[in-house]
Amino acid sequence: MQSRTRLIDSPARDGSRSTARSSAAGRALLAFGMVLALLSVSLQPAQARELALDVDDMVAVELATIGINPQTRTPVVLLREPVSGDLVPIAIGVAEARAIMLALHGQEPPRPQTHDLMRDLLTALDARLSRIFIDDLRDGTYHGALDLEIDGGDRSLLVDSRPSDALALAARTGSTILVAPTILISARDLEYEGLDQDQVVTAVGITVVELTDDLREALGLPDEDGVLVSGVRGEAAEQGLAAGDMILSVDGEVPENPMAFLDLIRSSPADEPAEIRYWQDGEERTLELDTGVPEIDRDAPGIEL
């Protein structure tokens, strides 16, 4: 499925210079708008936006991966809802899909792209993105917001955002993702499928990628089916799982690829921990994990792939 990979891994090619200029101008305006919002914090007496529902009524989800809508051939971001195990697809743009994929892979571009710049601006202005919200669906359009902590966390500012941009930022900052239940329900029936190549998946705080022969040899991993851990946080990290380990099974079933790992986590009984067997330092080990959305660890270690 070569067209899918091109959609995510390379810039869109429409042959139109005006479209390219418009896209570049849009990205510049987006970053400039963030600068203005942050510089006006000291003059902002109240929140710049109100949420469509109370925060306590929203559901915490995990950003699992990027997929494709098989009908439109456009990218979707897949959010894992831990209680039901549902994957909720939300349509996003090609640029945002590529930005999220880079973040999931832990890759830093040679020069900061739009969402890297926004993250760096937050850091430079001593602000922190604590949460993002996807709180409303109006006229077929999703609405989101950024919850910024300022003045050392003494104050917060709510900034309107497209959900795709908010998710690209959350993927870079480890911020909590909260979604309105109505949005989760409305998106459940949308079709999606995984990528044929370069798939990266996160579930229960474990990020996995395809295990190639070169990686298997370089890391000294056994000649068995499984997936490679490229990043880990939360409870899994506390129990000793680390980047570079190999997931051998989930509840006794072998994940042959990253999407299979995600499906096995989703199918694990909600009232029981998932049993994960993995290879580390030349031996098999086992851990048990709650399949709920894990706590955020901003300093989680990763591996260069």
Secondary structure, DSSP 8 states (H G I E B T S, - for coil): -HHHHHHHHS----S-HHHHHHHHHHHHHHHHHHHHHHHTGGG--S-S---SS-GGGSEEEEEEEEEE-TTT--EEEEEE-TTT--EEEEE--HHHHHHHHHHHTT---SS--HHHHHHHHHHHTT-EEEEEEEEEEETTEEEEEEEEEEGGGTEEEEEEE-HHHHHHHHHHHT-EEEE-HHHHHHHTT---B--SSS-EEEETTEEEE---HHHHHHHT--SSS-EEEEEE-HHHHHTT--TT-EEEEETTB---SHHHHHHHHHHS-TTS-EEEEEEETTEEEEEEE--S-----TT--B---
